[in-house]
Amino acid sequence: MKFRWIWFIAARYIFRKQKKSPSPVLSILGIATGVLALIVIISVMNGFQLGFIESILEISSYHLRVGPLDATAAEEAAAAVLGVPGVEAAVPFREFQALVRGRRGGQHAAVVRGLPADALQRDVGMARRLEFEEGSFDLTDDLNDKRKILVGAELVRRLGLRLGDEITLFSIPSLFSAAGDNEEDAGLITFTIAGVFRTGFYEYDTSWAFVGTENAAGFSDTGPVLGIKLKNRFYDQRALELVRASLHTMPGMENAKFSSWRDYNRSFFGALRTEKLFMFILVGLIFIVVGLNIYQAQRRAVLEHREDIGLLRAVGGGERAVRLVFVCDGAIIGFTGAASGLILGLLIASNIPQFFTIMENIVNGIIHIVNSIVSISGSTSGSAGGFSFFSPAVFYIKEIPSRIIPQEAVLIFMFGFLSALLAAWYASRKISRILVAEVLRYE
């Protein structure tokens, strides 16, 4: 009951002021627009960035790496690591760089990784990221001793190859370690394409390939590396200590190095973090502009209601209570605008492909109408084609990704709410300068 009258007067001021000034409505719309824009932009940015990061972690760098190991101790180390709390998968692999040559003479540099035949069963995260357009994950040599290779979709397209074609791998290290004069001794080994995969990350689709572990051993003179996936990649430092403790007594660990995903692509991850931070700041400037607007509106409201303030003070309302009336005005504006923007932002961000489809249909409808008018007038030079925000012919994506992080959505909501609340609080300080006796004397 003590504060009910404060909220009642605050709400009454907002709804009554709408008849005289659109400031409350504009303030609510400004905060809602800022929250909406920031949630949608950050969600789409999260979709792109996390897609890249997860592709790197699930396919390339893993969460932890241990190696190089002795070839005979790799499987034993993998079994030991699986017993460490927080470890989800452990896969030994070999990796080397090679020149891939197609049957038509085309060639391209590639990173080739040797994996065990059951790698996808061991590593569910990698299985989710690999999408096979042709063939399947089959690295087992067939009855005719044909070596199999899995190649990225864009690499296959560049070399003009298809499923079942033969390609040749050429590796510099294997050339220098060659003992004979035939092609295999000279580091030229022929493989048959058994699968064409796509990860959604252009670098991997255009320059990556997978072969069996045994076939990779002929190209590399270093031991295998153990790739480890964690249930939560952010616990990598603790998991790294546990893995080191579980493996340090095993033979062949003298030269092994232990590293986490933070050691790989450090500059790339740092660039993504900086990009997101600056986008947060730039879009967040909306809240500063809206806050200044609310500050000026509340200062004007204080001057317009000098008589009301004097009357409230005269009947027993303290200075703090009267100030709370205008602070509650800001709280109502901030909460209404931030909540509206939050709901609309989450609705659009969770249906971003459909939203862009609707926008493209609207724009294409307008283009169609313009083309029809132009054709009726007899001119054909001004006709325009279809419109697409992210055409697959230009951008290497099938649809716009979006990822909502609850903590960020709450943070954006609080930015919008607090910007209005703080602006109203600063504006209400002018009430302390109003002398009740002067106001009532002139009345």
C-alpha positions in Angstrom: 0.0 0.0 0.0 2.9 2.3 0.7 4.1 2.4 -2.9 0.8 1.6 -4.7 0.0 5.3 -5.1 3.4 5.9 -6.7 2.9 3.3 -9.4 -0.7 4.6 -9.9 0.4 8.2 -10.5 3.4 7.1 -12.7 1.1 5.0 -15.0 -1.4 7.9 -15.1 1.3 10.3 -16.1 2.4 8.1 -19.0 -1.1 7.5 -20.4 -2.2 11.1 -19.9 0.9 12.4 -21.5 0.2 10.4 -24.6 -2.5 12.9 -25.4 -0.1 15.9 -25.2 3.2 14.4 -26.3 4.2 11.2 -28.1 7.5 11.0 -26.1 6.6 7.9 -24.0 5.4 6.0 -27.1 8.5 7.0 -29.1 10.7 6.0 -26.1 9.0 2.6 -25.9 9.4 2.1 -29.6 13.0 3.2 -29.5 13.9 0.7 -26.8 11.9 -2.1 -28.5 13.7 -1.4 -31.8 17.1 -1.5 -30.1 16.4 -4.7 -28.2 14.9 -6.3 -31.3 17.7 -5.3 -33.6 20.4 -6.3 -31.2 18.9 -9.8 -30.5 18.4 -10.6 -34.2 21.9 -9.3 -35.2 23.7 -11.1 -32.4 21.7 -14.3 -33.0 22.6 -14.3 -36.7 26.2 -13.5 -35.9 26.2 -16.4 -33.3 24.9 -18.7 -36.0 27.7 -17.9 -38.4 30.5 -17.7 -35.8 29.5 -20.9 -33.9 29.1 -22.7 -37.2 32.7 -21.9 -38.0 34.0 -22.6 -34.5 32.2 -25.9 -34.3 33.4 -27.0 -37.7 37.0 -26.2 -36.6 36.6 -28.0 -33.3 34.6 -31.0 -34.4 36.6 -31.7 -37.6 40.0 -30.1 -37.4 41.5 -29.2 -34.1 39.5 -31.3 -31.6 39.2 -30.0 -28.0 42.4 -31.6 -26.8 45.4 -33.0 -28.6 48.1 -35.4 -27.3 51.0 -36.4 -29.5 52.9 -37.5 -31.3 52.6 -41.0 -29.9 54.1 -44.4 -30.7 52.0 -46.2 -33.3 51.6 -49.2 -31.0 50.5 -47.1 -28.0 47.8 -44.9 -29.8 44.8 -47.2 -29.2 45.9 -48.0 -25.6 46.1 -44.2 -24.9 42.7 -43.7 -26.5 41.2 -46.3 -24.2 42.8 -44.8 -21.1 41.6 -41.3 -22.0 38.0 -42.4 -22.3 38.1 -43.2 -18.6 38.8 -39.5 -17.7 35.7 -37.6 -16.4 34.3 -35.2 -19.0 35.9 -36.9 -22.0 33.4 -37.8 -24.8 35.5 -39.2 -27.5 39.1 -40.1 -28.3 40.3 -40.8 -31.9 43.9 -41.4 -33.0 44.8 -39.9 -36.4 47.6 -39.0 -38.7 47.8 -35.8 -40.7 49.9 -34.6 -43.7 49.8 -32.2 -46.5 49.7 -33.5 -50.1 49.1 -32.5 -53.6 45.9 -34.0 -55.0 46.0 -34.8 -58.7 42.9 -35.7 -60.8 42.7 -37.9 -63.8 42.3 -34.9 -66.1 45.5 -33.3 -65.0 44.1 -30.8 -62.4 45.8 -30.6 -59.1 45.2 -28.9 -55.8 46.9 -28.7 -52.4 45.0 -30.5 -49.6 45.3 -31.5 -46.0 44.8 -35.3 -45.7 43.9 -36.9 -42.4 44.2 -40.6 -41.7 41.4 -41.9 -39.5 40.3 -45.3 -38.3 37.4 -47.0 -40.1 35.1 -46.5 -37.1 35.9 -42.8 -36.5 32.3 -41.7 -36.8 31.2 -44.3 -34.3 33.8 -43.0 -31.9 33.2 -39.3 -32.6 29.6 -38.4 -32.7 30.3 -34.7 -33.0 32.3 -35.2 -36.2 29.5 -37.4 -37.6 27.0 -34.5 -37.1 29.2 -32.1 -39.1 30.0 -34.4 -42.0 27.2 -34.4 -44.7 27.9 -36.9 -47.5 26.6 -35.8 -50.9 27.8 -39.0 -52.5 29.0 -42.3 -51.0 29.6 -42.8 -47.3 32.3 -42.8 -44.6 34.1 -46.0 -45.9 37.8 -46.1 -45.5 38.3 -49.8 -45.6 40.2 -51.1 -48.6 38.1 -53.3 -50.9 38.9 -56.9 -52.1 41.0 -55.5 -55.0 43.2 -53.6 -52.5 42.0 -50.3 -53.9 42.7 -47.5 -51.4 39.7 -45.4 -50.6 39.6 -41.7 -49.9 36.9 -39.2 -48.9 37.1 -35.8 -50.6 35.5 -32.4 -49.9 32.7 -31.5 -52.3 34.4 -28.3 -53.5 37.7 -30.1 -54.1 35.9 -32.7 -56.2 34.3 -29.9 -58.2 37.6 -28.1 -58.8 39.3 -31.2 -60.0 36.3 -32.2 -62.2 35.9 -35.6 -60.4 33.0 -37.7 -59.2 32.4 -40.7 -57.0 34.4 -43.8 -58.1 37.1 -41.8 -59.9 40.8 -42.3 -59.1 43.1 -39.5 -57.8 46.8 -39.5 -57.0 48.3 -38.1 -53.8 51.8 -36.7 -53.8 53.5 -35.9 -50.6 56.9 -34.2 -50.3 58.0 -36.0 -47.1 57.2 -39.4 -48.5 59.2 -38.5 -51.7 62.4 -37.8 -49.7 61.9 -41.0 -47.7 61.3 -43.1 -50.8 63.5 -46.1 -51.3 62.7 -47.1 -54.9 61.8 -45.7 -58.3 58.2 -46.9 -58.7 55.3 -44.5 -58.1 54.4 -45.7 -54.7 58.0 -45.5 -53.5 58.2 -42.0 -55.0 55.2 -40.8 -52.9 52.6 -41.1 -55.7 49.8 -43.3 -54.5 46.5 -43.7 -56.3 43.2 -43.7 -54.3 39.6 -44.2 -55.3 36.9 -41.7 -54.2 34.5 -43.5 -51.9 32.7 -40.5 -50.6 32.1 -36.8 -51.2 31.4 -34.8 -48.0 30.4 -31.3 -47.2 31.0 -29.6 -43.8 29.5 -26.1 -44.5 33.0 -24.6 -43.9 34.5 -23.7 -47.3 38.1 -24.2 -46.3 37.5 -27.8 -45.4 35.2 -28.6 -48.4 37.8 -27.2 -50.8 41.1 -28.6 -49.3 40.4 -31.6 -47.0 40.4 -35.3 -47.5 40.3 -38.4 -45.3 42.1 -41.8 -45.8 42.6 -44.8 -43.6 45.1 -44.7 -40.8 47.3 -47.4 -42.4 47.4 -45.6 -45.8 48.3 -42.3 -44.1 51.3 -44.0 -42.4 53.1 -44.2 -45.7 53.0 -40.4 -46.1 54.1 -39.4 -42.6 57.2 -40.3 -40.6 55.7 -39.0 -37.4 53.6 -40.9 -35.0 49.8 -40.6 -34.7 48.1 -37.8 -32.6 45.3 -38.5 -30.2 42.3 -36.1 -30.8 40.0 -35.8 -27.7 36.5 -34.4 -27.5 35.0 -33.1 -24.3 31.4 -32.9 -23.1 32.1 -29.2 -22.4 34.9 -27.6 -24.3 35.2 -24.7 -21.8 36.5 -27.2 -19.2 39.6 -27.9 -21.3 42.2 -26.7 -18.8 41.0 -29.0 -16.1 40.5 -31.9 -18.5 44.0 -31.4 -19.9 45.5 -31.9 -16.4 43.4 -35.1 -15.9 44.5 -36.5 -19.3 48.1 -35.7 -18.6 47.9 -37.5 -15.2 46.2 -40.6 -16.8 48.9 -40.9 -19.6 52.1 -39.8 -18.0 53.0 -43.3 -16.8 52.4 -45.0 -20.2 55.4 -45.8 -22.4 56.0 -43.6 -25.4 54.8 -40.4 -23.8 58.2 -38.8 -23.4 57.9 -36.6 -26.5 54.1 -36.1 -26.4 52.7 -32.6 -26.2 49.4 -31.8 -24.5 47.4 -28.8 -26.0 43.9 -27.6 -26.0 41.7 -26.0 -28.7 42.6 -22.5 -27.3 46.1 -23.0 -28.7 44.8 -23.6 -32.2 43.4 -20.8 -34.4 43.9 -18.3 -31.6 44.0 -15.3 -33.9 40.8 -16.4 -35.7 38.9 -16.9 -32.5 40.2 -13.6 -31.2 39.0 -11.8 -34.4 35.5 -13.3 -34.0 35.3 -12.2 -30.4 36.4 -8.6 -31.3 34.0 -8.5 -34.2 31.1 -9.5 -31.9 32.1 -7.0 -29.2 32.2 -4.1 -31.6 28.9 -5.1 -33.1 27.5 -5.1 -29.6 28.8 -1.6 -29.0 27.6 -0.2 -32.3 24.1 -1.5 -32.1 24.1 -0.7 -28.4 24.4 3.0 -29.3 20.7 2.9 -29.9 20.1 2.6 -26.2 22.3 5.7 -25.5 20.2 7.7 -28.0 16.9 6.4 -26.6 18.2 7.0 -23.0 19.0 10.7 -23.9 15.5 11.0 -25.4 14.0 9.6 -22.2 16.1 11.9 -20.1 15.0 15.0 -21.9 11.3 13.8 -21.9 11.4 13.2 -18.1 13.0 16.6 -17.4 10.3 18.2 -19.4 7.7 16.2 -17.5 9.1 17.4 -14.2 8.7 21.0 -15.3 5.2 20.4 -16.7 4.1 18.8 -13.4 5.6 21.4 -11.0 2.1 22.1 -9.6 1.4 18.4 -9.1 4.8 17.9 -7.4 4.1 20.8 -5.1 0.7 19.4 -4.2 2.1 15.9 -3.6 4.8 17.3 -1.3 2.3 19.4 0.6 0.0 16.5 1.4 2.8 14.4 2.8 4.7 12.9 -0.1 8.4 13.0 0.6 11.0 14.1 -2.0 12.1 10.5 -2.4 8.6 9.3 -3.0 7.9 12.0 -5.6 11.1 11.2 -7.4 10.1 7.5 -7.5 7.0 8.5 -9.4 9.2 9.6 -12.3 11.6 6.8 -11.9 8.7 4.4 -12.1 7.7 6.2 -15.3 11.1 5.2 -16.7 10.8 1.7 -15.4 7.4 1.3 -17.1 8.8 2.6 -20.4 11.9 0.5 -20.2 10.2 -2.7 -19.2 7.5 -2.3 -21.8 9.9 -1.5 -24.6 12.5 -4.1 -23.6 9.9 -6.9 -23.2 8.3 -6.1 -26.5 11.6 -6.1 -28.3 12.7 -9.3 -26.5 9.6 -11.2 -27.6 9.7 -10.0 -31.2 13.4 -10.5 -31.3 13.3 -14.1 -30.1 10.4 -14.7 -32.5 12.3 -13.5 -35.5 15.6 -14.9 -34.5 14.2 -18.4 -34.0 12.5 -18.2 -37.5 15.2 -16.3 -39.4 15.0 -18.3 -42.6 11.2 -17.9 -42.8 11.6 -14.2 -42.0 14.1 -13.7 -44.9 11.9 -15.7 -47.2 9.0 -13.4 -46.5 11.2 -10.3 -47.0 12.5 -11.7 -50.3 9.0 -12.5 -51.5 7.9 -9.0 -50.7 10.8 -7.4 -52.6 10.4 -9.9 -55.5 6.7 -9.0 -55.6 7.6 -5.3 -55.9 10.1 -6.1 -58.6 7.5 -8.2 -60.5 5.1 -5.3 -60.4 7.7 -2.9 -61.7 8.7 -5.3 -64.5 5.0 -5.6 -65.4 4.6 -1.9 -65.6 7.8 -1.6 -67.7 6.7 -4.3 -70.1 3.3 -2.7 -70.5 5.0 0.6 -71.4 6.9 -1.3 -74.1 10.4 -1.0 -72.7 12.5 -4.1 -72.0 15.7 -2.5 -70.9 14.7 -1.8 -67.3 13.6 -5.3 -66.3 15.2 -6.6 -63.1 15.8 -10.2 -62.0 14.9 -12.0 -58.8 16.2 -10.7 -55.5 17.9 -12.8 -52.7 19.6 -11.5 -49.6 22.1 -14.4 -49.5 22.2 -16.1 -52.9 23.9 -19.5 -52.9 25.7 -18.4 -56.1 27.5 -15.8 -54.1 27.5 -16.9 -50.5 28.6 -20.4 -49.4 25.5 -21.0 -47.3 22.2 -22.8 -47.8 20.2 -20.8 -45.3 20.8 -18.0 -42.7 22.0 -19.6 -39.5 20.7 -18.3 -36.1 21.7 -19.2 -32.6 20.1 -17.7 -29.5 22.2 -17.7 -26.4 19.9 -17.1 -23.4 22.5 -15.2 -21.3 23.0 -12.7 -24.1 19.2 -12.3 -24.6 18.8 -11.5 -20.9 21.8 -9.1 -21.0 20.3 -7.2 -24.0 17.0 -7.0 -22.2 18.7 -5.5 -19.1 20.5 -3.0 -21.3 17.2 -1.7 -22.7 15.5 -1.7 -19.3 18.4 0.0 -17.4 18.9 2.7 -20.0 15.4 4.0 -19.4 15.6 3.5 -15.7 18.9 5.4 -15.3 17.7 8.2 -17.6 14.6 8.7 -15.6 16.5 8.6 -12.3 18.9 11.3 -13.5 16.1 13.5 -14.8 14.2 13.2 -11.5 17.0 14.9 -9.6 15.6 18.2 -10.7 12.7 17.7 -8.3 15.0 18.5 -5.3 15.4 22.0 -6.7 11.6 22.7 -6.7 10.5 24.7 -3.7 7.0 23.7 -2.5 6.3 27.2 -1.0 7.0 29.0 -4.3 4.8 26.6 -6.3 1.9 26.9 -3.9 2.2 30.7 -3.6 1.8 31.2 -7.3 -1.1 28.8 -7.4 
